Amino acid sequence: MEYYVKIKLKNPAVLSLWLMVASFTCYTGMYAVRKSFLALSFEGDSVFGMDLKSVMIISQILGYMLSKMYGVKLLSELHGKNRVKFLVGFVLFGLMMLVVTALVPVKYVPLSMFLNGLPLGMVFGLVMSYLEGRTSTELLTAALSSTFIFSTGLIKSIGQWLHLHLSINEFHVPWLVGLIFFPFFLISVWMLYVSPDPTNNDIKERLQRKEMNAKDRLEFLKSNFYMISLLVLTYVALTILRDFRDNFMVNLWDELAVEGIDFTVYTVTETPIAIVTLLISASLIRIKNNIKALNTSLYLNVICSVVLFVSTMLYGLGVLGAVAWMVISGFALYLPYILFHTSIYERLIPVIGSVANVAFLFYMSDSIGYCGSVILLLVKDVFWVDASWLGVYFPVVYSVSIGVCMFSLLAILGVAKYRR
């Protein structure tokens, strides 16, 4: 069966569509296990004297962060034949921990949510390993990355619908959402498994992606420290803001108090952001020169950081409405974030010309980024206890937009080192 499918997928357009559908569905299935509880408020519940939802998020992120840290080693060294059993095992374990969360006393929920996040941080790298190193990688990873926007909105909408319209208990909603998507997840894993490997032409243009041992990782960092440090700082800043916005979107919309909105707002407002970012990031596939593609992505980072800063300022002045601001600022945040997944790290490897893989770069960056997310949440709950969610969100938006602009401009100067 595997041979038959690979023969049928030799057509590049069919293969690209196959991989796009598979990766999108696979990561949406993971998000159903990781993000569904974010649609709920858990009002009136607390643990350790803190709001339960905040504790659940912090606990899950701590597990997710440790997963990213270990992923630096595991995924950069992982042999391809083991990817399927890890994919299914990690998501199934995360789903089981949601069932445990619904059954145990509230005081044990932080532990079950920590265990829920512990394996899920590996899933992106596993899916990405099927997509990287191809001439169509920007297109493929754009479909994968669109799940960051579209699928989280979809998962939240379904979660709220189950709770509000079917009156399902908040603690049971997360595992039910995960269970609904799990069969589609399994089908998508099979689709990835039977997909052909990169062709000789792919390898010629993007370099062959290889496993990296500890020596390879250290040498890669030492040889390219300036460039990698700037890109990691940019990605970390975007991750902190994106994670805060995604985790507390329900709270932000509540404080914006826009009349006439319901549970569909998360899908309705996030879908146009996903479509536009998908089209822009995928269009970079047309740029064959890796240095030019990398620079184009970095310039887009700069433009988006300005749009993010200005749109937030205009909303604060009352010039821009709440819905328009959420859509525009969401686009300006997600496009550079997704460009890291579709183009920046993918093109950096052939520009540098060293033995490497995207999993190493992402998991090094993510482990630092999620550490920043945890610190922000702890600062909010310890030092900004009385601050509104918007009151925290605004200064973070301004800080991130300035940081992204500065780091990206410096990275553009660094690209000149690799011109050949």
C-alpha positions, -999 to 999 in steps of 0.1 A, spaced: 0 0 0 28 24 9 45 18 -26 12 25 -44 5 57 -25 41 70 -32 37 63 -69 5 83 -70 21 112 -51 49 117 -76 30 146 -91 44 177 -72 10 194 -70 -8 163 -57 20 157 -32 19 193 -19 -18 191 -14 -15 158 3 11 171 27 -8 203 34 -40 185 43 -21 159 64 0 185 84 -30 208 89 -52 180 102 -25 165 123 -17 197 141 -53 206 145 -58 173 163 -30 182 186 -45 216 193 -78 199 202 -60 182 230 -39 212 240 -60 243 235 -97 233 241 -97 243 277 -88 279 268 -124 284 256 -136 281 291 -134 305 321 -135 282 351 -148 311 371 -151 306 408 -124 279 409 -90 286 424 -60 266 435 -30 278 456 -49 311 460 -47 318 423 -72 317 395 -76 281 383 -74 289 346 -41 308 351 -27 279 371 -39 254 344 -22 275 317 11 279 337 11 242 345 6 231 309 32 256 296 57 243 321 52 208 307 52 221 272 84 241 279 102 211 293 91 192 262 106 218 240 139 217 260 142 180 256 131 182 220 163 201 212 181 168 217 154 142 209 141 157 177 174 169 162 187 133 166 155 114 159 155 88 131 126 91 107 112 55 112 103 63 148 82 94 141 48 78 138 48 60 172 60 91 189 33 112 172 4 89 182 18 82 216 23 118 226 -12 130 215 -29 100 230 -12 105 264 -21 142 263 -58 132 257 -57 108 286 -45 135 309 -75 157 300 -97 128 311 -78 127 343 -82 164 347 -120 160 345 -120 133 372 -95 143 399 -101 169 426 -92 205 417 -60 205 437 -46 178 414 -55 196 382 -21 215 380 -3 181 379 -26 166 352 -23 197 331 15 196 335 15 160 322 -9 170 294 16 196 281 47 174 287 45 154 254 26 178 232 56 201 227 72 175 205 44 173 180 54 203 159 89 191 153 77 156 143 52 170 118 78 196 105 103 168 98 80 156 71 78 190 54 113 206 57 140 206 30 116 206 0 113 233 -27 77 236 -17 84 239 21 70 274 24 37 263 10 36 232 31 45 249 64 22 278 56 -7 253 58 8 238 90 13 272 105 -22 284 97 -34 261 124 -18 285 149 -45 310 140 -75 292 124 -75 259 144 -72 276 178 -102 297 169 -121 267 157 -112 247 188 -124 275 211 -156 279 192 -164 242 195 -155 241 231 -178 271 240 -206 255 219 -204 223 238 -204 241 271 -231 268 263 -255 249 241 -251 213 253 -245 223 290 -215 201 292 -194 206 324 -164 228 318 -140 200 330 -154 175 305 -154 198 275 -116 196 268 -113 158 265 -145 156 245 -131 181 219 -99 162 218 -118 129 213 -139 144 184 -107 153 165 -86 122 174 -98 99 144 -89 127 120 -55 130 137 -49 93 132 -57 95 95 -34 125 91 -5 106 107 -9 78 82 -9 103 54 24 118 66 39 83 71 33 72 34 45 105 19 76 104 -3 109 118 10 124 150 -5 136 145 -41 172 150 -54 161 184 -67 148 194 -32 181 184 -17 201 204 -43 182 236 -36 176 233 2 203 210 14 197 175 29 184 177 64 204 154 88 203 144 124 225 166 146 245 152 175 257 174 204 289 183 186 270 193 155 247 215 175 275 233 194 295 239 162 265 253 144 258 277 173 294 288 176 299 294 139 267 315 135 261 329 170 254 365 159 227 356 134 211 329 154 209 349 186 191 378 168 166 355 152 160 336 184 154 369 203 129 379 176 111 346 178 110 346 216 94 381 217 68 370 191 61 337 210 55 355 243 30 379 228 13 353 206 10 329 235 -5 355 258 -30 366 231 -40 330 224 -43 319 260 -64 348 271 -83 357 239 -116 349 257 -107 373 285 -95 400 261 -128 399 241 -148 400 274 -129 432 284 -133 447 249 -171 444 255 -181 445 218 -219 442 214 -234 413 194 -204 389 196 -208 352 205 -187 321 206 -182 323 168 -160 355 171 -129 334 176 -133 317 142 -148 347 123 -120 371 133 -91 346 131 -100 331 98 -91 362 76 -59 365 95 -51 328 87 -59 332 50 -39 363 44 -8 351 64 -11 318 45 -11 335 11 18 358 19 40 333 36 33 307 9 41 332 -19 78 332 -8 81 298 -25 85 318 -57 118 333 -45 144 307 -54 174 326 -40 177 317 -3 194 349 8 168 370 -10 140 350 5 155 353 40 159 391 37 123 394 23 110 377 54 130 399 77 118 431 60 82 418 64 90 414 101 99 451 103 68 462 85 46 441 107 62 454 139 54 489 128 18 480 119 14 463 153 27 493 172 6 519 152 -27 499 152 -25 494 190 -18 531 195 -47 541 172 -70 518 192 -59 534 224 -67 568 210 -101 557 199 -94 560 162 -96 523 155 -125 500 166 -120 469 188 -128 443 161 -106 461 135 -78 464 160 -79 427 169 -78 416 133 -51 441 122 -29 436 152 -35 398 150 -23 398 114 8 419 123 17 395 151 10 362 133 27 370 99 62 373 113 55 345 138 45 322 109 73 334 87 97 318 111 79 285 106 76 288 68 107 306 56 132 321 80 146 290 96 140 269 65 160 293 43 187 300 70 200 265 68 210 266 31 222 302 35 246 290 62 254 258 44 259 237 75 246 203 86 214 212 105 177 207 108 148 230 115 138 210 146 169 221 164 164 258 157 127 257 166 131 238 198 159 259 211 138 290 203 106 276 217 121 264 250 132 300 257 100 315 244 77 295 266 99 302 295 92 339 288 55 331 286 56 315 321 75 344 335 49 369 321 20 349 336 37 347 370 44 385 369 7 391 361 -5 369 390 20 381 415 28 418 407 -1 428 384 -29 411 403 -54 439 399 -44 447 363 -69 439 336 -59 415 308 -58 445 284 -38 464 309 -11 438 306 -15 432 269 -9 468 258 26 472 273 36 438 260 25 447 225 45 479 225 76 462 239 74 433 215 69 455 184 99 476 192 121 445 199 110 427 167 118 458 146 152 463 162 163 426 161 151 421 125 169 451 112 201 439 129 196 404 114 192 420 79 227 434 84 239 400 95 227 383 63 253 402 43 280 379 59 266 349 40 264 365 6 283 343 -19 
